[in-house]
Structures are given as structure tokens and as C-alpha cells.
Amino acid sequence: MRIVADENVSDAIVNTVRSAGHDVELVRGAYGMGTDDTEIERRARTDDRAVLTHDEDFVGLDAPHAPILFMPNDSPTVVRTIGAINRLEEYGIDLTDGEFFLPDGWA
């Protein structure tokens, strides 16, 4: 899966998602620190990437939009995050305009 990780995603999650074979870019590296959320979503959609974030501003967007992998601040663990991402890919879930919540217990 091609993902762009928002600035609020921990390095532990980013590194684990990468080590599982996913193509992960960082907002801070690819788009620059402080990039506006609407610009992040637009560029992710253009780059065919899902946005991995804790930021609630990405929830409830009007279609079309990049797939959103949303992690509430009280979750998830690194293991559960990568498990959920792997399952989305493994089961061939259509990510088009989707919002996927990755809370503890989901995966």
C-alpha cells in the first residue's frame, strides 16, 4: 500500500509499516512541515496514497478524497496498526474515498 504519514504519526508506526513492505512517505519530508491538511489530502490523492493520521480534520471529507487511515489518539498500538493496514490490503478492500478507523481491537 502507498501511504503518506501525517506529521502526528510516530516514527515507531512509520518504521513498522515500512518494514512490512508498504511504501511510506512522510508529510514532513515529501510535502514540508506545516503543510495544510487540504493540501496533504489533495497531494495524497494525486500521488495515489492513503493518508495515515491522528488528525480528525481528515474525517468526513466530501468525495472524491484520498483514502484516510484514521487512528484515534487513544489508540492504536503499533502491532494493531500494521495488522489493520495489512488486512485492508490482504482482503482487497476498495480504498476509494474511504475512511478507515484503526482503533485498538479492530485488527
N, C-alpha and C positions, 0 to 999 in steps of 0.2 A: 504494500500500500504506500502511496505517496502522501506524505504528511508535512505540514508546516506547524511547528510547535510555537505557541504564543510565548511571550516573554515570561509569563507566570508559571510555566511548566518546569518542574525541577529537572536538573541535569540527570538525576538518577533515572527518571522516567524516560527522558530522551535517549540516554545511553542504552537502556534496556530495550526500547522499541527498535533502535538501530541494530542492536546485536541480534535481534530476532529476524533481521533481514529486511526491515522496512526502510524506505528512502525518506529520511527526516531532514528537513531544513529548519533552521531556527529563524524566527522573525527578526531577532536582533542582528543576525548575520546576513540574511537574504534581503530583508526589506528595510532594516535600520531600526535602532532603538526609538521608541515613542511613535512608531507608525500607527496612524489612526485605524481603528477596528474595521471601518468600512473599506479602507484601502487594503488591509490584510485579507479580508474576505474576497474582494474583487481580484486581487492578485492570485490568491489560492485557487479560485475558480478558473482563472486564465491558465494557471500552471497545472491544472488537474490534480490538485492536492486537497486533502481534508485538513481542517483546522483543529488542532488539539489544544484545548484551552480550559481554564477555570473561570473565564470571564462570561458572566451572564448576558452581556451585551450581544453575544453571538446567538443566543436562543430566541426563537420566534421571528427570524428574518423572513421577509417575503421572498418567494421563489422567483427566479432561479437564484440559488446561492450554493457556495461550496459546501460539501458535507462538513458537518460540525460534530466533533467528538468532544462532548462536554463532560467535565469532571467537577462535580460539586466540591467546594473547598474542604468539606469534612471527609472526603474520600477521593480516590481510591488508593489502594496500595499499589506499588509498582507491579507486583505479580498479577493483581486483578486487572490493572490497566492493559498490560500486554496480552493477557488472556482474552479480554474483550475485543481488542483490536484483531488478534489472530482469529477469533471466532467469526467476526464480521467478514473477514477475507475468506476464511475456510468455507463458510456456508454460502458464499457468493451473494451476500446481501447487496442490493442495489443502493448505493450511497447517494444517488442523485437527489439533491435538495433535502437530504435527510439530516436529522438531528438525533444523535445517539448519545444517551446518558450512560456514563461509565461509573456508576456508584459501586461501592463495596457490595458484594453479594450478587451482582449482576452476572459476573463471569465465574 
